[in-house]
């Protein structure tokens, strides 16, 4: 890379977000630059989350760290800044962020790549935001794993048949990739738990209901894959209700739009995603909430800013007039193109337009079942499962041996039916701009979001108090203060602690004073 130095320093490239697009952009750019540029990656966590395997974490197949790849361990030439980006000053070329301890900071850039990803999609349905939980981050997966285990255990101890039935009923809304895999793995996991619970001997099996407004499961995929998934789920006893959705949610259950009422303590929301709210705050043109970019992934009017992944409306050159879908294979490849084009802006190579033909899709249905069409060749059953797992192992940037070992252990040993209670219902609300972070209220009190398990709030979400001024291990920052001032992208401002008077308690995030 030909470095364009200012004031005797290397140019700085800031990448916001370490999902598929951000991680691949940072890795590719580090290889291309060979130290000629400073590459900074801003992310709330110190790991890349391999989202496709998250349903297996919630079902007890994989341990959480298996799908969490260390950023510092696999990107040695990239500087990691832990923080949640709250704003971008395009005129001054600065990114403002809040670190895990609530301190605010500001970071300048010469090139900016926005790969902020997406969050849970909300619909204006009464009670959903209060009583449902999404499935976009590690905290939500850990909560669901604990929640399923807890509900089966509470059902085994319940004397009221109606309460027992409600606790053993799980409703998944959305029959796309995520919803289908959550239901497929969840029904197997909960039945295993119920089989080993003495209080549930002779009781009906856990009930799983999968809802979608579409006329079939996996509506975005080939009909053959859809039929395979429908057949496997139905054989396991999952009730598939198409052309149906939730009309209202309460702490005791859900009312469906066909008039059916379902008593449940578990409402799992998998209806899709929307771009990260940071995109809207930029004040730039968007398309369906996604940041408008050209085929070179550049933001019109701001050639120093690129965007890709779920947050960007990238023109699909294989389908004129369309934009690329929000999938991992597109995000990962867009990250590579973004890195190439950043290097090209400094004289290394020519800009490259993004163009990619889908290579097929894979859906893990648990056990030895899967539905896949690699290179558009339809597969099902154990063969599809082997292809799917092989693909995931190749696609993961690390932890491959550990993942394979967990799969072997799961095939040979029973799963551990233990709930640790580390992630509570109120800490993973559906309406959040940061599903990758567990919420810790500023006053230390549990919030109002107790999900459908609110009926059992006393045993599902007891208060966890934090002394004023202290931060929890996964604390969410409060209201940010003003970012520190500094001139030029080469001088970042923090974060640093602000001196306090003796005995004075912190009343929110501390301002980065500048260095």
Buried (B, 14 or more C-beta within 10 A) or exposed (E): BEBBEEEEBBBBBBBBBBBBBBBBBBBBBBEBBEEBBBBBBBBBBBBBBBBBBBBBBBBBBBBBEBBBBBBEEBBEBBBBBBBBBBBBEBEEBBBBBBBBBBBBBBBBBBBBBBBBBBBBBBEEBEBBBBBBBBBBBBBBBBBBBBBBBBBBBBBBEBEEEEBBBBBBBBBBBBBBBBBBBBBBBBBBBBBBBBBEBEBBEEBEBBBBBBBBBBEBBBBEBBEEBBBBBBBBBEEBEBBBBBEBBBBBBBBBBBBBBEEEEBBBBBBBBBBBBBBBBBBEEBEBEBEEBBBBBBBBBBBEEBEBBBBBBBBBBBBBBEEEEEBBBBBBBBBBBBBBBBBBBBBBBBEBEEBBEBBBEBEBBBBBBBBEBBBBBBEEEBBBBEEBBBBBBEBBBEBBBBBBEBBBBBBEEBEEEEBEBEBEBEBBBBBBBBEBBBBBBBBBBBEBEBBEBBBBBBBBBEEBBEEBEBEEEEBBEBBBBBEBBEBBEBEBBBBBBBBBEBEEEEEEEBEBBBBBBBE
